[in-house]
């Protein structure tokens, strides 16, 4: 199984980081097309939002667009859509060179911050320590407050519910907040 097949089978949340170098004096037209493209992407299932980082100086017109989808399969639908291809054709004539695209899936999406630099996950030992600490706290919480209330269920079903609740909480509630809280430790050069 190659990396692409593994990514498809996981169907995890996805963060996409795109770097685009716009030709001088084409910013206004680029902005108009980009606005339309973002509005079109928002109509696709699973779209979670977009951050656009505009260039600070006119000598380097690099835009960074970071967007998220709830599942890789939903991102793939957007990626292969005719509407996206049409907007890309319009945008490509306004670019100095080819766009740079980075797709992050899996646990590293828990550790992405909005920056104007490339989105790189922090060192694995930091992801391990932070995740381990949060899961330790979450397991203790589940053992005291949730699991005792599920004693009427067969153990496999209780485990299924508890594990699903933990992954949901980690992905959508806890890790986005913890990542911001520990940003200076996770990303000492970015923060």
N, CA, C and O of each residue as an XYZ file, in Angstrom:
764
protein
N       0.844     -1.176      0.000
C       0.000      0.000      0.000
C       0.892      1.242      0.000
O       1.731      1.405      0.886
N       0.711      2.119     -0.993
C       1.525      3.336     -1.035
C       0.915      4.425     -0.159
O      -0.183      4.261      0.374
N       1.632      5.537     -0.013
C       1.201      6.602      0.886
C      -0.147      7.176      0.459
O      -0.975      7.488      1.315
N      -0.382      7.320     -0.825
C      -1.647      7.860     -1.313
C      -2.816      6.950     -0.940
O      -3.864      7.429     -0.508
N      -2.633      5.626     -1.108
C      -3.684      4.678     -0.736
C      -3.956      4.729      0.756
O      -5.111      4.667      1.178
N      -2.904      4.842      1.564
C      -3.057      4.916      3.016
C      -3.844      6.164      3.396
O      -4.723      6.109      4.256
N      -3.524      7.303      2.749
C      -4.225      8.544      3.050
C      -5.701      8.415      2.701
O      -6.558      8.867      3.461
N      -6.012      7.795      1.540
C      -7.396      7.650      1.120
C      -8.174      6.776      2.090
O      -9.326      7.076      2.403
N      -7.559      5.696      2.573
C      -8.276      4.779      3.449
C      -8.494      5.379      4.826
O      -9.439      4.987      5.511
N      -7.662      6.313      5.258
C      -7.815      6.912      6.577
C      -8.994      7.883      6.625
O      -9.701      7.937      7.631
N      -9.215      8.641      5.569
C     -10.291      9.624      5.478
C     -10.344     10.525      6.709
O     -11.403     10.715      7.307
N      -9.200     11.070      7.075
C      -9.043     11.914      8.252
C      -9.275     13.377      7.898
O      -9.377     13.717      6.720
N      -9.360     14.250      8.902
C      -9.404     15.681      8.608
C      -8.144     16.099      7.834
O      -7.089     15.478      7.961
N      -8.273     17.144      7.045
C      -7.154     17.567      6.211
C      -6.990     19.086      6.271
O      -7.962     19.841      6.272
N      -5.722     19.504      6.322
C      -5.350     20.910      6.240
C      -4.507     21.082      4.986
O      -3.560     20.327      4.766
N      -4.841     22.063      4.170
C      -4.119     22.303      2.920
C      -3.494     23.689      2.986
O      -4.168     24.676      3.280
N      -2.194     23.747      2.707
C      -1.434     24.995      2.725
C      -0.951     25.245      1.304
O      -0.218     24.433      0.739
N      -1.367     26.376      0.726
C      -1.003     26.706     -0.657
C      -0.240     28.025     -0.662
O      -0.689     29.010     -0.076
N       0.913     28.041     -1.324
C       1.700     29.264     -1.495
C       1.621     29.677     -2.962
O       1.921     28.883     -3.854
N       1.215     30.921     -3.205
C       1.052     31.436     -4.561
C       1.818     32.744     -4.706
O       1.637     33.665     -3.909
N       2.668     32.827     -5.716
C       3.433     34.045     -6.012
C       2.756     34.777     -7.171
O       2.777     34.314     -8.311
N       2.162     35.917     -6.861
C       1.363     36.671     -7.824
C       2.245     37.648     -8.589
O       3.151     38.262     -8.025
N       1.967     37.779     -9.879
C       2.699     38.737    -10.715
C       2.419     40.163    -10.240
O       1.307     40.472     -9.812
N       3.424     41.023    -10.317
C       3.206     42.423     -9.944
C       2.076     43.040    -10.762
O       1.908     42.730    -11.942
N       1.320     43.897    -10.134
C       0.169     44.611    -10.691
C      -1.026     43.713    -11.027
O      -1.955     44.153    -11.704
N      -1.010     42.471    -10.564
C      -2.140     41.559    -10.786
C      -2.887     41.253     -9.488
O      -3.779     40.405     -9.472
N      -2.527     41.939     -8.399
C      -3.097     41.619     -7.093
C      -4.616     41.792     -7.055
O      -5.322     40.942     -6.511
N      -5.115     42.871     -7.622
C      -6.553     43.144     -7.542
C      -7.353     42.070     -8.274
O      -8.353     41.579     -7.749
N      -6.930     41.704     -9.467
C      -7.619     40.654    -10.216
C      -7.511     39.317     -9.489
O      -8.479     38.560     -9.418
N      -6.319     39.033     -8.946
C      -6.098     37.807     -8.175
C      -7.049     37.747     -6.980
O      -7.681     36.718     -6.737
N      -7.149     38.851     -6.236
C      -8.026     38.913     -5.060
C      -9.484     38.632     -5.434
O     -10.185     37.925     -4.710
N      -9.934     39.178     -6.550
C     -11.313     38.962     -6.990
C     -11.597     37.498     -7.296
O     -12.612     36.946     -6.870
N     -10.686     36.879     -8.039
C     -10.858     35.462     -8.389
C     -10.748     34.594     -7.138
O     -11.516     33.648     -6.968
N      -9.797     34.915     -6.267
C      -9.625     34.150     -5.027
C     -10.890     34.219     -4.168
O     -11.304     33.206     -3.605
N     -11.502     35.388     -4.063
C     -12.734     35.553     -3.288
C     -13.839     34.665     -3.847
O     -14.557     34.016     -3.086
N     -13.981     34.631     -5.165
C     -14.988     33.777     -5.799
C     -14.688     32.299     -5.550
O     -15.593     31.510     -5.277
N     -13.418     31.937     -5.645
C     -13.020     30.538     -5.457
C     -13.300     30.080     -4.024
O     -13.772     28.965     -3.805
N     -13.008     30.943     -3.053
C     -13.274     30.606     -1.648
C     -14.768     30.418     -1.426
O     -15.184     29.486     -0.738
N     -15.580     31.305     -2.010
C     -17.038     31.178     -1.874
C     -17.517     29.862     -2.477
O     -18.416     29.223     -1.929
N     -16.934     29.454     -3.587
C     -17.309     28.176     -4.211
C     -16.893     27.003     -3.329
O     -17.649     26.044     -3.180
N     -15.700     27.071     -2.744
C     -15.219     25.988     -1.880
C     -16.105     25.827     -0.656
O     -16.327     24.709     -0.191
N     -16.615     26.941     -0.127
C     -17.472     26.903      1.060
C     -18.762     26.131      0.809
O     -19.396     25.667      1.757
N     -19.155     25.988     -0.442
C     -20.371     25.252     -0.782
C     -20.162     23.736     -0.761
O     -21.126     22.972     -0.786
N     -18.904     23.308     -0.714
C     -18.610     21.876     -0.744
C     -18.730     21.268      0.651
O     -18.355     21.881      1.650
N     -19.259     20.058      0.692
C     -19.443     19.352      1.952
C     -18.116     19.183      2.685
O     -17.099     18.836      2.084
N     -18.142     19.432      3.981
C     -16.969     19.212      4.806
C     -15.985     20.363      4.858
O     -14.975     20.274      5.557
N     -16.254     21.448      4.132
C     -15.356     22.608      4.148
C     -15.435     23.259      5.516
O     -16.527     23.581      5.985
N     -14.280     23.462      6.173
C     -14.253     23.992      7.541
C     -13.745     25.423      7.648
O     -13.774     26.000      8.735
N     -13.285     26.003      6.559
C     -12.832     27.388      6.628
C     -11.529     27.632      5.897
O     -10.800     26.701      5.555
N     -11.250     28.914      5.664
C     -10.067     29.350      4.915
C      -9.432     30.530      5.636
O     -10.127     31.404      6.153
N      -8.116     30.544      5.665
C      -7.352     31.712      6.115
C      -6.476     32.157      4.955
O      -5.763     31.348      4.361
N      -6.530     33.440      4.633
C      -5.697     33.992      3.566
C      -4.687     34.934      4.210
O      -5.056     35.859      4.933
N      -3.412     34.688      3.939
C      -2.337     35.530      4.449
C      -1.765     36.300      3.274
O      -1.138     35.738      2.376
N      -2.000     37.596      3.308
C      -1.587     38.456      2.207
C      -0.147     38.916      2.413
O       0.340     38.960      3.543
N       0.533     39.260      1.319
C       1.937     39.680      1.428
C       2.084     40.984      2.210
O       1.229     41.868      2.158
N       3.195     41.069      2.933
C       3.486     42.271      3.723
C       4.107     43.377      2.881
O       3.872     44.560      3.125
N       4.900     42.982      1.887
C       5.557     44.008      1.073
C       5.312     43.737     -0.406
O       5.028     42.609     -0.811
N       5.427     44.789     -1.195
C       5.114     44.688     -2.621
C       6.237     44.045     -3.433
O       6.047     43.744     -4.611
N       7.401     43.830     -2.824
C       8.492     43.198     -3.572
C       8.355     41.670     -3.596
O       8.966     41.009     -4.435
N       7.565     41.113     -2.689
C       7.340     39.670     -2.640
C       5.849     39.436     -2.490
O       5.318     39.478     -1.380
N       5.173     39.192     -3.600
C       3.718     39.061     -3.605
C       3.290     37.605     -3.397
O       2.547     37.043     -4.201
N       3.772     37.010     -2.308
C       3.385     35.632     -2.021
C       2.177     35.614     -1.090
O       2.193     36.190     -0.003
N       1.139     34.940     -1.549
C      -0.057     34.711     -0.748
C       0.014     33.295     -0.206
O       0.500     32.384     -0.876
N      -0.477     33.118      1.020
C      -0.621     31.779      1.598
C      -2.097     31.580      1.887
O      -2.731     32.403      2.547
N      -2.628     30.498      1.394
C      -4.022     30.163      1.634
C      -4.030     28.830      2.385
O      -3.478     27.837      1.912
N      -4.662     28.822      3.558
C      -4.747     27.619      4.384
C      -6.218     27.300      4.557
O      -6.986     28.112      5.074
N      -6.604     26.109      4.119
C      -7.992     25.721      4.315
C      -8.085     24.304      4.838
O      -7.165     23.497      4.701
N      -9.238     24.029      5.447
C      -9.441     22.735      6.090
C     -10.734     22.098      5.627
O     -11.730     22.768      5.354
N     -10.681     20.771      5.549
C     -11.862     19.957      5.295
C     -11.970     18.911      6.394
O     -10.963     18.474      6.952
N     -13.201     18.515      6.699
C     -13.418     17.556      7.771
C     -12.922     16.156      7.416
O     -12.592     15.369      8.304
N     -12.869     15.846      6.126
C     -12.415     14.522      5.678
C     -11.609     14.660      4.387
O     -11.861     15.538      3.562
N     -10.646     13.776      4.242
C      -9.839     13.757      3.026
C     -10.723     13.513      1.806
O     -10.498     14.109      0.753
N     -11.724     12.646      1.935
C     -12.606     12.355      0.797
C     -13.367     13.602      0.356
O     -13.576     13.799     -0.841
N     -13.786     14.450      1.304
C     -14.469     15.696      0.923
C     -13.504     16.667      0.251
O     -13.877     17.358     -0.697
N     -12.262     16.722      0.741
C     -11.254     17.555      0.078
C     -11.017     17.062     -1.353
O     -10.907     17.863     -2.281
N     -10.941     15.749     -1.521
C     -10.704     15.181     -2.857
C     -11.836     15.555     -3.822
O     -11.586     15.771     -5.008
N     -13.075     15.632     -3.328
C     -14.195     16.050     -4.183
C     -13.996     17.489     -4.655
O     -14.218     17.804     -5.824
N     -13.574     18.363     -3.733
C     -13.284     19.747     -4.104
C     -12.102     19.801     -5.070
O     -12.146     20.503     -6.080
N     -11.053     19.057     -4.753
C      -9.831     19.069     -5.547
C     -10.088     18.649     -6.996
O      -9.484     19.203     -7.915
N     -10.971     17.685     -7.206
C     -11.226     17.167     -8.554
C     -12.405     17.847     -9.248
O     -12.756     17.483    -10.371
N     -13.016     18.828     -8.590
C     -14.206     19.468     -9.166
C     -13.853     20.353    -10.368
O     -12.771     20.934    -10.445
N     -14.790     20.428    -11.281
C     -14.614     21.274    -12.466
C     -14.581     22.750    -12.088
O     -13.868     23.535    -12.712
N     -15.348     23.129    -11.073
C     -15.363     24.544    -10.660
C     -13.989     24.967    -10.143
O     -13.520     26.061    -10.454
N     -13.339     24.100     -9.350
C     -11.992     24.409     -8.855
C     -11.013     24.508    -10.018
O     -10.193     25.425    -10.068
N     -11.098     23.571    -10.947
C     -10.192     23.589    -12.111
C     -10.361     24.869    -12.919
O      -9.383     25.419    -13.426
N     -11.600     25.346    -13.041
C     -11.848     26.601    -13.762
C     -11.206     27.794    -13.074
O     -10.588     28.638    -13.723
N     -11.355     27.858    -11.753
C     -10.735     28.957    -11.009
C      -9.215     28.867    -11.059
O      -8.541     29.892    -11.164
N      -8.664     27.657    -10.985
C      -7.206     27.505    -11.052
C      -6.664     27.983    -12.391
O      -5.601     28.601    -12.454
N      -7.394     27.696    -13.456
C      -6.961     28.158    -14.778
C      -6.907     29.689    -14.822
O      -5.983     30.269    -15.392
N      -7.909     30.335    -14.214
C      -7.919     31.806    -14.165
C      -6.771     32.336    -13.303
O      -6.122     33.319    -13.659
N      -6.528     31.675    -12.166
C      -5.471     32.131    -11.260
C      -4.073     31.899    -11.818
O      -3.187     32.736    -11.646
N      -3.874     30.766    -12.486
C      -2.531     30.397    -12.963
C      -1.929     31.430    -13.900
O      -0.710     31.603    -13.915
N      -2.746     32.118    -14.680
C      -2.198     33.138    -15.588
C      -1.728     34.383    -14.838
O      -1.052     35.239    -15.407
N      -2.097     34.480    -13.534
C      -1.699     35.624    -12.719
C      -0.506     35.312    -11.821
O      -0.079     36.157    -11.034
N       0.029     34.100    -11.938
C       1.110     33.659    -11.046
C       2.463     33.711    -11.734
O       2.571     33.533    -12.948
N       3.501     33.962    -10.928
C       4.876     33.995    -11.418
C       5.360     32.579    -11.712
O       6.018     32.343    -12.725
N       5.036     31.645    -10.836
C       5.455     30.253    -11.001
C       4.340     29.339    -10.500
O       3.263     29.804    -10.124
N       4.608     28.045    -10.499
C       3.597     27.095    -10.041
C       3.356     27.254     -8.541
O       4.253     27.610     -7.777
N       2.124     26.980     -8.154
C       1.803     27.056     -6.726
C       2.463     25.894     -5.992
O       2.745     24.846     -6.572
N       2.701     26.109     -4.704
C       3.254     25.070     -3.840
C       2.139     24.629     -2.906
O       1.540     25.447     -2.208
N       1.868     23.336     -2.900
C       0.750     22.794     -2.142
C       1.255     21.767     -1.149
O       2.054     20.897     -1.493
N       0.785     21.871      0.089
C       1.126     20.901      1.128
C      -0.184     20.433      1.749
O      -0.987     21.250      2.199
N      -0.403     19.111      1.775
C      -1.608     18.527      2.345
C      -1.217     17.762      3.603
O      -0.381     16.860      3.555
N      -1.827     18.129      4.734
C      -1.568     17.460      6.005
C      -2.820     16.703      6.428
O      -3.924     17.249      6.411
N      -2.637     15.445      6.806
C      -3.747     14.638      7.298
C      -3.336     13.963      8.594
O      -2.156     13.927      8.942
N      -4.293     13.443      9.284
C      -3.992     12.664     10.482
C      -3.680     13.535     11.674
O      -4.133     14.676     11.764
N      -2.895     12.984     12.595
C      -2.633     13.662     13.859
C      -1.924     14.993     13.699
O      -2.104     15.882     14.531
N      -1.114     15.160     12.641
C      -0.415     16.443     12.526
C      -1.375     17.598     12.317
O      -1.002     18.746     12.560
N      -2.623     17.334     11.865
C      -3.585     18.430     11.733
C      -4.020     18.943     13.098
O      -4.529     20.060     13.197
N      -3.832     18.152     14.157
C      -4.108     18.643     15.511
C      -3.139     19.758     15.872
O      -3.447     20.605     16.710
N      -1.977     19.761     15.245
C      -0.894     20.661     15.632
C      -0.615     21.733     14.587
O       0.522     22.193     14.479
N      -1.611     22.143     13.817
C      -1.375     23.188     12.830
C      -1.834     24.524     13.376
O      -2.886     24.622     14.008
N      -1.051     25.538     13.130
C      -1.375     26.911     13.513
C      -1.534     27.732     12.247
O      -1.005     27.368     11.197
N      -2.250     28.822     12.338
C      -2.355     29.742     11.220
C      -1.136     30.656     11.249
O      -0.981     31.466     12.163
N      -0.285     30.525     10.260
C       0.895     31.373     10.154
C       1.070     31.774      8.709
O       0.374     31.267      7.829
N       1.990     32.674      8.460
C       2.282     33.011      7.074
C       3.486     32.230      6.565
O       3.994     32.511      5.479
N       3.939     31.263      7.330
C       5.030     30.390      6.909
C       4.452     29.019      6.594
O       3.278     28.758      6.853
N       5.282     28.146      6.035
C       4.823     26.794      5.733
C       4.344     26.126      7.013
O       4.918     26.323      8.083
N       3.291     25.338      6.890
C       2.763     24.643      8.045
C       3.526     23.342      8.204
O       3.352     22.404      7.425
N       4.357     23.298      9.203
C       5.128     22.101      9.503
C       4.753     21.631     10.895
O       4.665     22.438     11.821
N       4.532     20.333     11.055
C       4.222     19.861     12.397
C       5.419     20.037     13.316
O       6.558     20.042     12.851
N       5.177     20.181     14.623
C       6.282     20.306     15.566
C       7.031     18.982     15.680
O       6.592     17.980     15.114
N       8.148     18.957     16.396
C       8.880     17.696     16.565
C       7.966     16.618     17.152
O       7.097     16.894     17.979
N       8.186     15.393     16.701
C       7.321     14.284     17.133
C       7.317     14.106     18.635
O       6.278     13.761     19.198
N       8.443     14.326     19.315
C       8.460     14.125     20.768
C       7.530     15.121     21.458
O       6.926     14.793     22.479
N       7.407     16.334     20.913
C       6.491     17.310     21.504
C       5.036     16.900     21.262
O       4.195     17.023     22.153
N       4.742     16.411     20.049
C       3.387     15.935     19.778
C       3.057     14.754     20.693
O       1.952     14.667     21.228
N       4.024     13.845     20.870
C       3.832     12.684     21.744
C       3.542     13.124     23.176
O       2.556     12.687     23.770
N       4.396     13.988     23.737
C       4.232     14.400     25.132
C       2.908     15.122     25.366
O       2.214     14.848     26.345
N       2.564     16.025     24.486
C       1.324     16.779     24.660
C       0.103     15.868     24.496
O      -0.833     15.940     25.292
N       0.109     15.022     23.481
C      -1.009     14.103     23.267
C      -1.137     13.121     24.428
O      -2.242     12.865     24.905
N      -0.026     12.579     24.878
C      -0.025     11.640     26.001
C      -0.618     12.302     27.250
O      -1.462     11.710     27.923
N      -0.187     13.504     27.553
C      -0.704     14.216     28.725
C      -2.199     14.460     28.642
O      -2.917     14.254     29.620
N      -2.675     14.898     27.482
C      -4.098     15.171     27.310
C      -4.905     13.879     27.383
O      -5.964     13.845     28.010
N      -4.415     12.822     26.748
C      -5.141     11.543     26.794
C      -5.165     10.986     28.211
O      -6.169     10.402     28.619
N      -4.078     11.152     28.976
C      -4.055     10.722     30.371
C      -5.187     11.395     31.158
O      -5.928     10.736     31.888
N      -5.304     12.706     30.996
C      -6.358     13.462     31.684
C      -7.738     13.014     31.201
O      -8.649     12.820     32.005
N      -7.886     12.853     29.889
C      -9.171     12.471     29.310
C      -9.598     11.066     29.752
O     -10.774     10.844     30.038
N      -8.663     10.125     29.811
C      -8.987      8.763     30.261
C      -9.449      8.790     31.715
O     -10.420      8.120     32.067
N      -8.768      9.552     32.555
C      -9.187      9.644     33.953
C     -10.581     10.262     34.076
O     -11.389      9.817     34.891
N     -10.857     11.268     33.284
C     -12.183     11.875     33.258
C     -13.227     10.845     32.826
O     -14.280     10.722     33.452
N     -12.930     10.108     31.757
C     -13.865      9.091     31.260
C     -14.083      7.988     32.301
O     -15.213      7.544     32.507
N     -13.008      7.546     32.955
C     -13.121      6.479     33.956
C     -14.001      6.886     35.132
O     -14.715      6.054     35.691
N     -13.954      8.145     35.506
C     -14.718      8.597     36.677
C     -16.154      9.000     36.341
O     -17.072      8.719     37.112
N     -16.352      9.656     35.195
C     -17.665     10.246     34.928
C     -18.485      9.575     33.826
O     -19.715      9.616     33.869
N     -17.837      8.967     32.851
C     -18.581      8.431     31.713
C     -18.770      6.919     31.814
O     -19.897      6.431     31.730
N     -17.698      6.187     31.992
C     -17.763      4.726     31.980
C     -18.722      4.169     33.038
O     -19.472      3.245     32.725
N     -18.738      4.682     34.272
C     -19.700      4.145     35.251
C     -21.158      4.271     34.800
O     -21.998      3.458     35.185
N     -21.457      5.274     33.996
C     -22.830      5.462     33.508
C     -23.159      4.596     32.293
O     -24.290      4.609     31.808
N     -22.184      3.852     31.808
C     -22.405      2.979     30.647
C     -22.387      1.503     31.027
O     -22.293      0.644     30.150
N     -22.475      1.195     32.318
C     -22.367     -0.191     32.780
C     -23.504     -1.078     32.266
O     -23.373     -2.302     32.264
N     -24.593     -0.491     31.839
C     -25.712     -1.272     31.305
C     -25.444     -1.783     29.883
O     -26.169     -2.646     29.388
N     -24.407     -1.253     29.228
C     -24.078     -1.655     27.852
C     -23.077     -2.805     27.838
O     -22.292     -2.947     28.776
N     -23.091     -3.625     26.792
C     -22.040     -4.638     26.649
C     -20.678     -3.930     26.537
O     -20.595     -2.864     25.927
N     -19.617     -4.501     27.113
C     -18.301     -3.834     27.107
C     -17.822     -3.364     25.730
O     -17.306     -2.250     25.630
N     -17.969     -4.166     24.657
C     -17.494     -3.646     23.359
C     -18.241     -2.378     22.910
O     -17.637     -1.473     22.333
N     -19.539     -2.315     23.172
C     -20.305     -1.129     22.784
C     -19.919      0.082     23.640
O     -19.813      1.198     23.131
N     -19.710     -0.142     24.936
C     -19.269      0.944     25.814
C     -17.904      1.463     25.364
O     -17.676      2.672     25.317
N     -17.002      0.544     25.034
C     -15.668      0.939     24.554
C     -15.766      1.720     23.248
O     -15.059      2.709     23.056
N     -16.642      1.275     22.356
C     -16.848      1.973     21.087
C     -17.318      3.410     21.338
O     -16.788      4.348     20.741
N     -18.300      3.584     22.212
C     -18.807      4.919     22.517
C     -17.752      5.810     23.174
O     -17.590      6.970     22.796
N     -17.034      5.261     24.161
C     -16.028      6.040     24.875
C     -14.878      6.434     23.940
O     -14.422      7.577     23.962
N     -14.415      5.493     23.127
C     -13.308      5.822     22.216
C     -13.743      6.856     21.179
O     -12.974      7.757     20.844
N     -14.965      6.734     20.671
C     -15.475      7.727     19.722
C     -15.601      9.100     20.354
O     -15.270     10.108     19.729
N     -16.077      9.147     21.589
C     -16.190     10.405     22.315
C     -14.817     11.038     22.545
O     -14.660     12.254     22.432
N     -13.829     10.207     22.868
C     -12.470     10.720     23.096
C     -11.863     11.294     21.823
O     -11.291     12.383     21.838
N     -11.990     10.558     20.719
C     -11.412     11.042     19.458
C     -12.121     12.320     19.008
O     -11.471     13.257     18.543
N     -13.446     12.363     19.143
C     -14.192     13.577     18.791
C     -13.710     14.759     19.631
O     -13.417     15.831     19.101
N     -13.630     14.549     20.948
C     -13.189     15.620     21.847
C     -11.770     16.074     21.513
O     -11.491     17.272     21.494
N     -10.879     15.130     21.253
C      -9.488     15.481     20.922
C      -9.419     16.288     19.633
O      -8.723     17.302     19.567
N     -10.140     15.841     18.609
C     -10.044     16.454     17.289
C     -10.716     17.818     17.209
O     -10.148     18.757     16.650
N     -11.911     17.935     17.759
C     -12.698     19.149     17.545
C     -12.713     20.122     18.724
O     -12.999     21.304     18.535
N     -12.412     19.655     19.927
C     -12.534     20.527     21.092
C     -11.185     20.775     21.758
O     -10.764     21.922     21.907
N     -10.516     19.713     22.152
C      -9.342     19.845     23.014
C      -8.091     20.281     22.258
O      -7.498     21.303     22.601
N      -7.673     19.528     21.233
C      -6.388     19.813     20.594
C      -6.308     21.181     19.917
O      -5.250     21.806     19.980
N      -7.367     21.682     19.273
C      -7.238     23.044     18.734
C      -6.927     24.081     19.820
O      -6.143     25.003     19.592
N      -7.532     23.932     20.986
C      -7.296     24.877     22.082
C      -5.936     24.647     22.734
O      -5.220     25.601     23.037
N      -5.581     23.382     22.949
C      -4.296     23.057     23.580
C      -3.140     23.490     22.672
O      -2.114     23.965     23.158
N      -3.303     23.328     21.367
C      -2.261     23.750     20.425
C      -2.016     25.251     20.543
O      -0.867     25.693     20.534
N      -3.088     26.039     20.653
C      -2.920     27.485     20.831
C      -2.270     27.794     22.175
O      -1.397     28.657     22.263
N      -2.696     27.089     23.220
C      -2.164     27.315     24.554
C      -0.668     27.023     24.631
O       0.073     27.752     25.290
N      -0.215     25.956     23.958
C       1.188     25.538     23.999
C       1.961     25.975     22.749
O       3.017     25.417     22.453
N       1.453     26.954     22.023
C       2.072     27.364     20.751
C       3.527     27.752     20.883
O       4.334     27.399     20.024
N       3.887     28.471     21.934
C       5.283     28.922     22.078
C       6.221     27.740     22.311
O       7.377     27.788     21.890
N       5.757     26.695     22.964
C       6.573     25.511     23.181
C       6.625     24.634     21.921
O       7.679     24.107     21.562
N       5.487     24.489     21.267
C       5.437     23.650     20.066
C       6.178     24.298     18.890
O       6.851     23.609     18.124
N       6.053     25.609     18.751
C       6.602     26.339     17.622
C       7.454     27.508     18.121
O       7.052     28.657     17.941
N       8.592     27.268     18.729
C       9.352     28.379     19.313
C       9.779     29.440     18.306
O       9.923     30.601     18.688
N       9.986     29.097     17.041
C      10.439     30.071     16.050
C       9.267     30.776     15.373
O       9.451     31.847     14.795
N       8.055     30.191     15.432
C       6.885     30.749     14.763
C       6.160     31.730     15.652
O       5.731     32.786     15.187
N       6.012     31.396     16.947
C       5.182     32.178     17.860
C       5.760     33.538     18.140
O       5.173     34.315     18.893
